[in-house]
């Protein structure tokens, strides 16, 4: 592990995981819908190439060609009508499949959340300076992250490294230590929370517009690593 490694952005990582899990449901539902339409034998792992509606028609054209139907001399369209198949859901799932095929996920090799934010703030010279240190951005598709085990069990494989948070230089590591030392010393000296907060608020976590990264007893600090990465560049 790099000496500049700070933490893992677990929240962002899990957000991507949950998104891919949502996409996996398309193929699980398509498998179940085909069964409802009398098309058996297809699990999610067999459906990642799409073509759900074509699979339905391929199967039922074979059924329609069998003697019990062929001897009746009815057209395929009439056969479908008599069977009262409703393809609406299957068509919707196929449209969803086509949509996600076009999706791209562009992730920086490390510090993805920070550099994505910095991209949009380059009028601020410090963010512009940070972008000079940005690593390569890689492009992924849904099926780089998603596969299926036998049956309908999704397997999610998102690389953890883009969600790792690394300091951009040794000075930022020193900054984290400096802030920690300052807060510890302030606590020993009996300084007021509000006075210490004024000094460190730019470095700590904020939630819903208020600082939440410094405990009132000055014993605990939760850093805003995105803010730390914008310092001492």
C-alpha positions as CSV (number, residue, x, y, z in Angstrom):
1,X,0.0,0.0,0.0
2,X,1.3,3.4,-0.9
3,X,2.7,5.6,1.9
4,X,0.3,8.3,0.6
5,X,-2.8,6.1,1.1
6,X,-5.3,7.7,3.4
7,X,-8.6,5.8,3.3
8,X,-11.2,4.2,1.0
9,X,-14.3,6.2,-0.2
10,X,-16.6,3.3,0.8
11,X,-19.7,5.3,0.3
12,X,-19.0,6.0,-3.4
13,X,-17.8,2.5,-3.9
14,X,-21.1,1.1,-2.5
15,X,-23.1,3.6,-4.7
16,X,-21.5,2.1,-7.8
17,X,-22.1,-1.4,-6.5
18,X,-25.8,-0.7,-5.9
19,X,-26.2,0.8,-9.3
20,X,-24.7,-2.3,-11.0
21,X,-26.9,-4.6,-8.8
22,X,-29.9,-2.6,-10.2
23,X,-28.8,-3.3,-13.7
24,X,-28.3,-7.0,-12.9
25,X,-32.1,-7.2,-12.2
26,X,-32.8,-6.6,-15.9
27,X,-31.4,-10.0,-16.8
28,X,-32.8,-11.8,-13.8
29,X,-36.3,-10.4,-14.5
30,X,-35.9,-11.3,-18.2
31,X,-35.2,-14.9,-17.3
32,X,-38.3,-15.0,-15.1
33,X,-40.4,-13.2,-17.8
34,X,-39.4,-15.8,-20.4
35,X,-40.6,-18.6,-18.2
36,X,-43.9,-16.8,-17.9
37,X,-44.0,-16.8,-21.7
38,X,-43.4,-20.6,-21.8
39,X,-39.7,-20.1,-22.8
40,X,-37.6,-22.2,-20.4
41,X,-33.9,-22.8,-20.1
42,X,-32.6,-19.3,-20.0
43,X,-30.9,-17.9,-16.9
44,X,-29.5,-14.4,-16.5
45,X,-26.0,-15.6,-17.5
46,X,-27.4,-16.6,-20.9
47,X,-29.1,-13.2,-21.5
48,X,-26.4,-10.7,-21.3
49,X,-26.3,-10.3,-25.1
50,X,-29.9,-9.2,-25.1
51,X,-32.3,-10.3,-27.8
52,X,-35.0,-11.3,-25.3
53,X,-37.9,-10.9,-27.8
54,X,-36.0,-12.8,-30.5
55,X,-35.5,-15.7,-28.1
56,X,-39.2,-15.7,-27.4
57,X,-40.1,-15.8,-31.1
58,X,-37.4,-18.4,-32.0
59,X,-38.8,-20.7,-29.4
60,X,-42.5,-20.2,-30.3
61,X,-41.9,-20.5,-34.0
62,X,-40.5,-23.9,-33.3
63,X,-43.6,-24.8,-31.2
64,X,-45.8,-23.4,-34.0
65,X,-44.1,-25.7,-36.5
66,X,-44.9,-28.8,-34.5
67,X,-47.7,-31.1,-35.9
68,X,-50.2,-30.2,-33.2
69,X,-50.2,-26.6,-34.4
70,X,-49.0,-27.1,-38.0
71,X,-51.9,-29.4,-38.7
72,X,-54.3,-26.7,-37.7
73,X,-53.1,-24.5,-40.6
74,X,-53.1,-21.3,-38.6
75,X,-50.6,-18.5,-39.1
76,X,-47.9,-17.7,-36.5
77,X,-49.6,-14.4,-35.6
78,X,-52.9,-16.3,-34.9
79,X,-51.0,-18.8,-32.8
80,X,-49.7,-15.9,-30.6
81,X,-53.1,-14.4,-30.4
82,X,-54.6,-17.7,-29.2
83,X,-51.9,-18.1,-26.6
84,X,-52.6,-14.5,-25.4
85,X,-49.0,-13.7,-24.8
86,X,-48.2,-10.2,-23.5
87,X,-44.7,-9.2,-24.6
88,X,-44.9,-5.7,-23.0
89,X,-42.6,-6.5,-20.0
90,X,-40.1,-8.4,-22.1
91,X,-39.9,-5.5,-24.6
92,X,-39.3,-3.0,-21.7
93,X,-36.5,-5.2,-20.3
94,X,-34.9,-5.4,-23.7
95,X,-35.1,-1.6,-24.1
96,X,-33.4,-1.3,-20.7
97,X,-30.7,-3.7,-21.8
98,X,-30.0,-1.6,-24.9
99,X,-29.8,1.5,-22.7
100,X,-27.2,0.1,-20.3
101,X,-25.1,-1.2,-23.2
102,X,-24.4,2.4,-24.1
103,X,-23.4,3.5,-20.6
104,X,-19.8,4.4,-19.8
105,X,-18.2,4.7,-16.4
106,X,-15.2,7.0,-16.4
107,X,-13.1,6.5,-13.3
108,X,-9.8,8.0,-12.3
109,X,-7.3,5.4,-11.2
110,X,-7.3,6.8,-7.7
111,X,-9.1,9.7,-5.9
112,X,-12.0,9.4,-8.3
113,X,-14.4,11.4,-6.3
114,X,-12.0,14.3,-5.7
115,X,-10.8,14.6,-9.3
116,X,-14.4,14.4,-10.7
117,X,-15.2,17.3,-8.4
118,X,-12.1,19.2,-9.3
119,X,-12.9,18.9,-13.0
120,X,-15.8,21.3,-12.5
121,X,-13.9,23.8,-10.4
122,X,-10.9,24.7,-12.4
123,X,-11.7,28.4,-12.2
124,X,-10.3,27.9,-8.6
125,X,-6.5,27.9,-9.1
126,X,-6.0,25.3,-6.4
127,X,-8.3,22.8,-8.1
128,X,-6.6,23.7,-11.4
129,X,-3.3,22.9,-9.8
130,X,-4.7,19.6,-8.4
131,X,-5.8,18.5,-11.9
132,X,-2.2,18.6,-13.0
133,X,-1.7,15.7,-10.7
134,X,-4.7,13.7,-11.9
135,X,-4.0,10.1,-12.8
136,X,-5.3,8.4,-15.9
137,X,-9.0,8.1,-16.3
138,X,-10.2,4.6,-17.5
139,X,-13.5,3.9,-19.3
140,X,-15.6,0.9,-18.2
141,X,-18.8,-0.6,-19.5
142,X,-21.5,-2.3,-17.4
143,X,-20.2,-5.8,-18.2
144,X,-16.7,-4.9,-17.0
145,X,-18.4,-4.9,-13.6
146,X,-21.2,-7.4,-14.0
147,X,-21.3,-11.1,-14.6
148,X,-23.5,-14.0,-13.4
149,X,-22.7,-17.2,-11.7
150,X,-24.7,-20.3,-12.7
151,X,-28.3,-19.5,-12.3
152,X,-29.5,-16.0,-11.6
153,X,-26.9,-14.9,-9.1
154,X,-25.2,-11.6,-10.0
155,X,-21.4,-11.2,-9.5
156,X,-20.3,-7.6,-9.0
157,X,-16.6,-6.9,-9.6
158,X,-15.8,-3.2,-9.4
159,X,-12.2,-2.3,-8.9
160,X,-11.5,-0.8,-5.5
161,X,-8.5,1.3,-6.5
162,X,-10.5,4.3,-8.1
163,X,-12.2,4.7,-4.7
164,X,-8.9,4.7,-2.7
165,X,-8.0,8.1,-1.4
166,X,-4.3,9.1,-1.6
167,X,-2.6,12.3,-0.6
168,X,-1.1,14.1,-3.6
169,X,2.1,14.8,-1.8
170,X,3.9,14.3,1.5
171,X,2.9,17.8,2.6
172,X,-0.7,16.8,2.8
173,X,0.2,13.9,5.0
174,X,2.0,16.4,7.2
175,X,-1.1,18.6,7.1
176,X,-3.3,15.9,8.5
177,X,-0.8,15.4,11.3
178,X,-0.5,19.1,12.0
179,X,-4.3,19.4,12.3
180,X,-4.5,16.4,14.6
181,X,-1.7,17.7,16.8
182,X,-3.3,21.2,16.9
183,X,-6.7,19.8,18.1
184,X,-5.0,17.5,20.6
185,X,-3.0,20.4,22.0
186,X,-6.1,22.6,22.1
187,X,-7.9,20.0,24.1
188,X,-5.1,19.8,26.6
189,X,-5.0,23.6,26.9
190,X,-8.8,23.7,27.5
191,X,-9.5,25.9,24.4
192,X,-13.2,26.4,23.4
193,X,-14.7,24.2,20.7
194,X,-15.8,27.2,18.7
195,X,-12.3,28.8,18.6
196,X,-10.7,25.5,17.5
197,X,-13.4,25.0,14.9
198,X,-12.6,28.3,13.2
199,X,-9.0,27.1,12.6
200,X,-9.8,23.6,11.4
201,X,-13.2,23.9,9.8
202,X,-11.8,23.9,6.2
203,X,-10.2,20.5,6.9
204,X,-13.1,18.6,8.5
205,X,-16.3,16.9,7.3
206,X,-19.4,18.9,6.9
207,X,-22.9,17.5,6.7
208,X,-26.0,19.4,5.5
209,X,-24.2,22.7,5.7
210,X,-22.7,22.3,9.2
211,X,-19.4,21.1,10.5
212,X,-19.7,17.5,11.9
213,X,-16.1,16.4,11.7
214,X,-15.0,17.8,15.1
215,X,-16.4,16.5,18.3
216,X,-17.4,19.1,21.0
217,X,-14.9,17.6,23.4
218,X,-12.1,17.9,20.8
219,X,-11.4,14.2,21.1
220,X,-12.4,13.1,17.6
221,X,-11.7,14.4,14.1
222,X,-13.3,13.3,10.8
223,X,-11.5,14.8,7.9
224,X,-12.9,16.0,4.6
225,X,-10.3,14.4,2.4
226,X,-11.6,16.2,-0.7
227,X,-10.6,19.5,1.1
228,X,-7.3,18.1,2.3
229,X,-6.4,17.2,-1.3
230,X,-6.9,20.8,-2.3
231,X,-4.3,22.1,0.2
232,X,-0.5,22.4,0.1
233,X,-0.2,21.6,-3.6
